[in-house]
Amino acid sequence: MELQAREQDFSAVGISVAVIGPDTADSFERTFSQRHLGFIGLPDPSHEVLERLGQPVAWWTMGRMPAALAVDSLGEVVWSHRGRFPWDLPNWDALIAAVDGRS
């Protein structure tokens, strides 16, 4: 998981990562425990948060597309990525540069 591999890079510029997913709390707990993830995890099985954040859904994959937001301490979105395909992953270097440039 590239996100996990970049955890130190994120911390270096003051980024805290929260992962929001459509899974149940039990599934999140199991995954985070097995993978030793140091992120905040928010299960959203009702998809309420994911829909409010505008995470795209693709009918042809029956699933959600990759999405990422960077929100500053004032609650302003300073960077975002909303993938159009399952393989359209966020560019973490662009996120780090955007956040680091605001420091």
N, C-alpha and C positions, 0 to 999 in steps of 0.2 A: 504494500500500500504506500504509494508515494507520499500521501498526506502525512502518514506517520513518520516517514523518513525525513521529512522537512520540519519536524517539530522544533528542533533547535534553531533553525533559520527563522521560524515564525517568532519564537520567544525573543530572539536577538533584536527584533524591531518592535516588540511589545504586542504581538498578535496572540490573542487567546482563541483557541479553536473550539467551536461548539458544533457537534454533528447532530443534525436533525434527520430522522428517517422514518419511513412508514411502518416500522416494525413495532412489536409489542415491547413493553418494559422488560419482560423476561428474556426476549431475544437480544435486546440491547445489552443487558447485563451479561449474558453468556458470551456474546461477541467481544465486548470490551474486556472481559476477564480473560478469555482465551488469547486475545491478541495483545494484551497488556497495554491498551490504549490509555494515554494520559489526557484525553480530551473530555470535554463536557459532552454528555450524550442526552439528547431529548427524543424519546420515542413519541411518534405522532401517528398512531394507527388510524386515527380518524382523518388524517391528512389536512386538518384545519390550519396548522401553522405553515405547512408546505404550500398550501393554496394561497394563504395570505402573503407569503413571500414571493409568489409568482413562479414557483418551480414548474417548469414545463412537463407536460405529460404527453407521451407519444402513444396514440391508439394502436399503432402497428407493433409496438413492443409490449403493450399492456403494462407499461411501467413509467417511472419518472426519469427525466433526463438529468444529467449532472448540473448542479447549480452551486454557486458559492457567492457569499456577500461578505464584504468587510464593512463593519459599522464602527464608527469612532466613539469616543467616550461621551459625546453629545447626542448619540443616537442617529447620526447622519451616515448614510451609505456612501462610502468613499471609493468603493470598487465593487464590481459585480461581474458575474459570469453566469449565463444561462445557456447550457448546451442544447444543441438542436438534434444531436444523435448520442447514443450511449457512449461512444468513444470520444465525444467532444468534451474532453476534460479541461478543468481550469488550468490556466498558466500560472503556477505558483510564483514564478519569478516576477511576473507582472504585478501580482498582488503585493509581494514584498517590496518591489520598487515603488508602488503607489503609496503604500503605508509609510515606508521609510522616507519618501520625499516630503511627507507632511510633517515630519518631526522637526 
